[in-house]
Amino acid sequence: MNVVPIMTDPITPRDDDLLAVIDRHLPSLPEKSILAVASKIVAICEGRVIPVEAGPKSALIEGELAHRARGRSIRASDNACPLA
């Protein structure tokens, strides 16, 4: 098995089409290959990010845990960064 990292340009919440992002950075893939996409990239493309101005990272994590405990997750604006 070969694991090959694919370098990308910065991915932002404006890149809301994950397949377009993959096509842009990986135009071809050999038959029977497996593509693993980091959860951080998926989260950015799904808009699951928090604005940088929202506060300290530890407070954001605590808030996300509280929301998940109630069965909800946070969505934020395009002016954002990933939690991780």
Steps between C-alpha positions, in 0.01 A plus 500: 500500500626847410380808683554817298407841646345747256602863553224758444464873495317643804145363528240740645126483573449654154616160365164342581517231227726221630499318165613817321784539752605138440479541120706818518785337694477140380392494135560126456513200728613151398236225486430331838664782696364611836476870577496607863394859570585658835198584715629857524463545122150349505401729791624810317309407184184434706527841667561349845735777612502768768595870449847582635346790691269260691741466791775277638531150353432329837167686538402406143577133566294503821210661314517243220505215751192643671315529167598147395381366834158644411520349149578822310811636335612857434507664155656839439569761235753509216727721716615202700770250578478127584485396863782250467 
